[in-house]
Structures are given as C-alpha cells and as structure tokens.
Amino acid sequence: FVIKGIMTPTAALKAVEAGADDLAVVDVVLPDSLKILGDGAFACYHILSHVTLNEGLEFIGSHAFWSTAINELTVPSSVKELEEGCFEGTFYSGGHAPVTIDGGNTDYVVVDGCVYNADRTMLLFCPPTHDSVDIPDSVEIIAGAALNNCSLQTLAIGRNIREIRELTFVRGPLIHTYTLGRIEVAEGNLNYSSYEGALYNKEKTKLIFCPLAAVQLTLPKSVVELDSWLLSYNSYMERYAVEEGNQTYGAYDGCLYDKGCRNLLAIAQGRSGNIALPASMVGPSDLSGFVRAAKFGSFTVEDGNACFESHDGSLYDKGRKTLIFASTAFTEFFVAEPVERIGSYAFSCHWGLTKLTCADSVKSIGVRAFECTALKQVD
C-alpha cells in the first residue's frame, strides 16, 4: 500500500473532515497497512496540522510534508528509511524538537531537536526554529536540505564532515536559509575549506556556497570555478571583490565579472544607489535576470562602452533600441525614441512609478516589465 504524489488519494486516508477536498484535510491517521509514504505525499496541504504515522510504516519520501501546517510528528519504530529532505518545508512553529523518534526505532535518533541516523554519522534535519546547532564530531554527512529554512547565523563545519549533499532534483542554494551569514570550516577537514565566511573545496579552487545573508564576498586568487547563477539568490549582497592575482575573475564597482571585466557574472543586488558598468563590458546581452526586483536605483556606463549606454540613470543597449532598466528616480517615466523594446523586468519593483508614456517607436514589451509597481496610467 503506497501513498505518493502531491494529489494524495483520499481513499488511503482517514480524515477528520469527512468529504473534505483533497487539499483541505486538517487531520490524518494513516492506515495500519501503509508501508511507504511517497515523495510529496502531503505537499501543499496547507491547512493539514496533524498526521498520525502508523506502526508498520517503513519509508517516508522527500518533501512528504512540504508546505503544511504540521508542527510536530512522531516517527514510529518501524520506519527504516527517511529520505533526504523528508521533513523540509514544515515545522515552522514546532518549537525546539518538532520531530520525535519512537524509542524502539533502531535506525534514527533525535539529539537536541535534530534528526540523525542511528550511529550519528549523518545529520538529516535541523528544525527551522534553531538559530544554532552543535554538530557532533561523529557526523560525516550533512544530508540534502538538512539545514534549509533554519535560523542559523553561523555554521561550523567540523573536521570529519566529508560531504554536504544537495537535493539532486532541485537546483538552488546548497543551504537555503536567509539568516546564514558565515561558514567556518575546521582545520584538518580533508574536503572543505572556508575563506571570509564562504565555503570552498579543499584547494579553494571552487566556490561551493556563499551564505545567503552575506553582504560581501571576496574570492581568493586560487578560485577558478563558480556557478554564477546560484549567486542570484544572494539578495543581501552589497559588494563582490576579487583578490589580486586571480586569473579567472574580476570585479568592478562591487559587481563580479570574468577576468578583464567583459562579462557580468553577478550584480550586487543588496546595494542601493547607482551601479557603474565598465567600458570593457560586452555581455551578457540579456541583463533581465540581473535587474529583476533590484534594490539599486540607477546605472551609469563608463565612456567608451561599445554595447551599453545610460541616460538619466536608465540603462539601454548601444543605440537605445532597448530599455533594459528604468531609473527608479521617476514617478512618471517617458520612454522616448528611438526605443523599440521595453525589456523584461525593466520596471520591476519600481514602487513609485504611477504613469508611463511611450513614444510611437515602442513595438514590444518583455515579460513582467511592470511587476510590482503602482502604475495607474499608460499613454
């Protein structure tokens, strides 16, 4: 007997609300015959507040309780496997120890509110309410999503930790929590190192993770590899810097580029005011991902740039055929000739914008160009 998938069959459940809609159940008792609770079994049951897991249950899948109102859960002694990420996305009001493991269970234990395998070599779950965690020296693996959405500000990686796993089906930050500002790796760790609060491989040639609450990232000269897309999650970042001697990356006005500052890799999303682009910058041609929901208000472009130009704080391609980003300094904005296209997210989160006037030259508008504005009039 298996329960799986986001739309869980109500025939498999005993709900307190008889005849309730699939996503409206608030209390569930699993049948004694159930052995497998599949991936996402109760995901997005937003008002589900209590689930009684049956003795005889052997497996709980990833994200089984995602986005529910469950605040506590008892894992029966019969459970032999908790898939990584099985507790992610719930227990936000569950207190210090929302997960209890039945005393007869020989495969898992709870220590200081956190869930580990029996020999305490793997950390599987840290509650969202924890703002600190003392990871035992026995731990070798931090499971995928184990620390997601918790309230940690600093994370200490012990010398014996050899693997910090990602959930393979989700591309996102290694540790998805917006309070974490710093990671420190113990001397003697054979797999990881840290530099100014960020996580690297042992040789510091690859940036693995920059904490999401970090306001500054300085790359050491040894780094040759990073995933710039993941830096888009660093919404508090005020400044990127690169240590002198690095042969792969460069920085200009607090933003991250390749060597020579020709291609923009990451923008300092957390800073206010103006962003200056260098004369050497040629790409990427599509900057929409950098300007969406930005906190900064304007751009300037250094003289001599062959691909971009600015006017009154707004950013355009060379020749002003495309408006890439509109300055937030105006409540009324006129898109003047020769602009033919308003780029995607060009006015994203321009909360003060109330009126837009477009010249006849404007022929197209990108996706979500005006999301999160107070726009009331378009001419």
C-alpha positions, 0 to 999 in steps of 0.5 A: 500500500503506497501513498505518493504524489502531491494529489494524495488519494483520499481513499488511503486516508482517514480524515477528520473532515469527512468529504473534505477536498483533497487539499483541505484535510486538517487531520490524518491517521494513516492506515495500519497497512501503509508501508511507504509514504511517497515523495510529496505525499502531503505537499501543499496541504496547507491547512493539514496540522496533524498526521498520525504515522502508523506502526508498520510504516517503513519509508517516508519520501522527500518533501512528504510534508512540504508546505503544511501546517504540521508542527510536530510528528512522531516517527514510529519504530518501524520506519527504516528509511527517511529520505533526504529532505523528508521533513523540509518545508514544515515545522515552522512553529514546532518549537525546539524538537518538532520531530520525535523518534519512537524509542524502539526505532533502531535506525534514527535518533533525535539529539537536541531537536535534530534528526540523525541516523542511528550511529550519528554519522549523518545529520538529516534535519535541523528544525527551522526554529534553531538559530544554532546547532552543535554538530557532533564530531561523529557526523560525516554527512550533512544530508540534502536540505538538512539545514534549509529554512533554519535560523542559523547565523553561523555554521561550523563545519567540523573536521570529519564532515566529508560531504554536504549533499544537495537535493539532486532534483532541485537546483538552488542554494546548497543551504537555503536559509536567509539568516546564514551569514558565515561558514567556518570550516575546521582545520584538518577537514580533508574536503572543505575549506572556508575563506571570509565566511564562504565555503570552498573545496579543499584547494579553494579552487571552487566556490561551493556556497556563499551564505545567503545573508552575506553582504560581501564576498571576496574570492581568493586568487586560487578560485577558478570555478563558480556557478554564477547563477546560484549567486542570484539568490544572494539578495543581501549582497552589497559588494563582490571583490576579487583578490589580486592575482586571480586569473579567472575573475574580476570585479568592478564597482562591487559587481563580479565579472570574468577576468578583464571585466567583459562579462557580468557574472553577478550584480550586487543586488543588496546595494542601493544607489547607482551601479557603474558598468565598465567600458570593457563590458560586452555581455551578457546581452540579456541583463533581465535576470540581473535587474529583476526586483533590484534594490539599486536605483540607477546605472551609469556606463563608463565612456567608451562602452561599445554595447551599453549606454545610460541616460538619466540613470536608465540603462539601454543597449548601444543605440537605445533600441532597448530599455533594459532598466528604468531609473527608479528616480521617476514617478512618471517615466517617458520612454522616448525614441528611438526605443523599440523594446521595453525589456523584461523586468525593466520596471520591476519593483519600481514602487513609485512609478504611477504613469508611463508614456511611450513614444510611437517607436515602442513595438514590444514589451518583455515579460513582467516589465511592470511587476510590482509597481503602482502604475495607474496610467499608460499613454 
